[in-house]
Amino acid sequence: IAGLQNSANLELTLPFLHLAAGPSLDVLAVAGCGGAGCLASDAMFFGIDGRAALVIGAIGPGSRGGFSVNVHVHPTFVGSNVVTTLSLGVGGELY
């Protein structure tokens, strides 16, 4: 199973919190072999992308930066099923 998520998000940036959400066009590909032979298939589906980040660092006029802890959730609607990915991350931000 492989996937490609193509999202366009709008973000709200608060002093310590970043929130973002938007639509996504996702490509999911599945390949495998079984008793009846091998099968490979891919298709495009609608998804929704969401992100929340806590940014710890300097706040003031001009450029800002800090250490970020974030959670990213991405449901993809595959027919009557929903496939959801969840990721957690840490990093740095300068803006």
Secondary structure by P-SEA (a helix, b strand, c coil): ccbbbbbbbbbbbcccbbbbbbbbbbbbbbbbccccccccccccccbbbbbbbbbbcccccccccbbbbbbbbbbbbcccbbbbbbbbbcccccc
